[in-house]
Amino acid sequence: DDYDVIIPEQSFYEIVLIRPKTIDDINYVVDQVIEEKNPVILDLSFLEKESAPNFKLAGDKIKQMRTRYGAQALLLARSEEKNLIIISPKKVKVVNKG
């Protein structure tokens, strides 16, 4: 019997939920998505309420990940308490079926 063995490039993904409060937190998200190839769920509600410059920076970083590295960003939920976005690396497809 001839079988082709398929070995995934990455055997598992860690999906991190993070609520960034600083520039370092935002840079950590970029590292997780670009370097570690892990999807990240972001709750941007703190930055949106407490730090307009960092909220804008987070938006800029997300745009850069999408244009330069082919990452996907998808809004999961938005309310007064939450602003959840999932960001995935190019090789991890996220599909919106809603």
C-alpha positions as CSV (number, residue, x, y, z in Angstrom):
1,D,0.0,0.0,0.0
2,D,1.4,3.4,-1.0
3,Y,0.3,6.3,1.1
4,D,1.4,9.8,1.0
5,V,2.2,11.1,4.4
6,I,1.1,14.7,4.9
7,I,3.0,16.6,7.5
8,P,1.6,20.0,8.4
9,E,4.0,22.9,8.4
10,Q,2.8,23.8,11.9
11,S,1.4,21.0,14.0
12,F,-0.8,23.3,16.1
13,Y,-1.8,26.9,16.6
14,E,-2.1,28.8,19.7
15,I,-4.9,31.3,19.5
16,V,-4.2,34.1,22.0
17,L,-6.9,36.5,23.3
18,I,-5.2,39.7,24.2
19,R,-6.5,43.1,25.3
20,P,-3.7,45.4,24.4
21,K,-3.0,48.4,26.7
22,T,0.5,49.5,25.5
23,I,2.6,49.7,22.4
24,D,4.5,46.6,23.6
25,D,1.2,44.6,23.6
26,I,0.5,45.7,20.0
27,N,4.0,44.6,19.0
28,Y,3.5,41.3,20.7
29,V,0.4,40.7,18.6
30,V,2.4,41.5,15.4
31,D,5.0,39.0,16.5
32,Q,2.5,36.3,17.2
33,V,0.8,36.7,13.8
34,I,3.9,37.3,11.6
35,E,6.7,35.5,13.3
36,E,4.9,32.7,15.2
37,K,2.1,32.3,12.6
38,N,-0.6,32.1,15.3
39,P,-4.0,33.7,15.1
40,V,-4.8,36.3,17.7
41,I,-8.1,37.5,19.0
42,L,-7.8,41.2,19.9
43,D,-10.1,43.1,22.2
44,L,-9.4,46.7,21.3
45,S,-12.0,48.2,23.6
46,F,-9.5,49.4,26.2
47,L,-7.4,51.3,23.6
48,E,-10.5,52.7,21.9
49,K,-11.6,54.2,25.2
50,E,-8.3,55.1,27.0
51,S,-5.7,55.8,24.3
52,A,-6.7,57.2,20.9
53,P,-3.1,57.4,19.7
54,N,-2.5,53.7,20.5
55,F,-5.9,52.7,19.1
56,K,-4.9,54.4,15.8
57,L,-1.5,52.7,16.0
58,A,-3.1,49.3,16.4
59,G,-5.3,50.0,13.4
60,D,-2.2,51.0,11.4
61,K,-0.4,47.8,12.4
62,I,-3.4,45.7,11.4
63,K,-3.5,47.3,8.0
64,Q,0.3,46.7,7.6
65,M,-0.1,43.1,8.5
66,R,-2.8,42.7,5.9
67,T,-1.0,44.6,3.1
68,R,2.6,43.4,3.7
69,Y,2.1,39.9,5.0
70,G,-1.3,38.8,3.7
71,A,-2.8,38.5,7.2
72,Q,-6.6,38.4,7.5
73,A,-8.6,40.6,10.0
74,L,-12.2,39.9,10.7
75,L,-14.5,41.7,13.2
76,L,-16.0,39.2,15.6
77,A,-18.1,41.4,17.9
78,R,-18.5,45.1,18.6
79,S,-20.4,46.5,21.6
80,E,-19.9,49.1,24.3
81,E,-17.8,46.6,26.3
82,K,-16.0,44.7,23.5
83,N,-14.4,45.3,20.1
84,L,-13.2,41.8,19.1
85,I,-11.1,41.2,16.0
86,I,-9.4,38.0,14.9
87,I,-6.2,38.4,13.0
88,S,-4.8,35.3,11.3
89,P,-1.5,34.8,9.4
90,K,-1.7,34.2,5.6
91,K,-1.7,30.4,5.9
92,V,-4.6,30.3,8.3
93,K,-7.8,31.0,6.5
94,V,-10.7,32.6,8.4
95,V,-14.0,32.5,6.6
96,N,-17.0,34.7,7.5
97,K,-20.2,32.6,6.9
98,G,-22.5,35.1,8.5
